[in-house]
Amino acid sequence: VVGSSYGAMTALTLAVARPELVRSLVLSEPALLPWLTRLPGGTTMVETFLATAFQPAGEAFTRGDVETGVRTFINGVIGAGAFDHLPPHVREMMLDNAPAMRIETTTPPEQYFPALSTVDIERLSVPVLLVQGEVSPRIFGPITEVLAHLLPENERVTIAAASHGMHAQNPAAYNDAVLAFLAKH
């Protein structure tokens, strides 16, 4: 199962709930924001992220300003100015995903994020590839570090010249890493 961001959390949730369905996992920066609050400085990181990305995006969606909501969301999870540097067809795809982003940014985090415990993760017995973007926002690094420590069988790869949207920003490197891992497992 391959997942990125919230999709990586979904993959983890599946692996914990139904381990018999999962042979291996590829997790690209799962947004396990609640875990950050347990790490030194993590609460500040989460509060800053919510205040500068999620909350302003949610406010824009609520007032019906879809493009500002999407732009704010994408810039928050990928990096400042990221939305404007996307190819036009990718920007259009992001705008098409606005209803999902609206739900994500307007639902209280404690209701939106799955309840995955560190004990749940330690029990996983499948091979896992942890994928990071070289220039991703700093909120994702500590989560990957915790996962690397907890998962009994994991490999890590960093995708050069890419942020949280690494599969689109450096697709050749991302695909090579994922396919090489899946070929082994």
Salt bridges, closest charged atoms under 4 A:
GLU20 OE2 - ARG18 NE 2.48
GLU29 OE1 - HIS164 ND1 2.58
GLU67 OE2 - ARG71 NH2 3.34
ASP84 OD1 - ARG71 NH2 2.80
GLU145 OE2 - ARG156 NH2 2.78
GLU155 OE1 - LYS184 NZ 2.94
GLU155 OE2 - HIS185 NE2 3.26
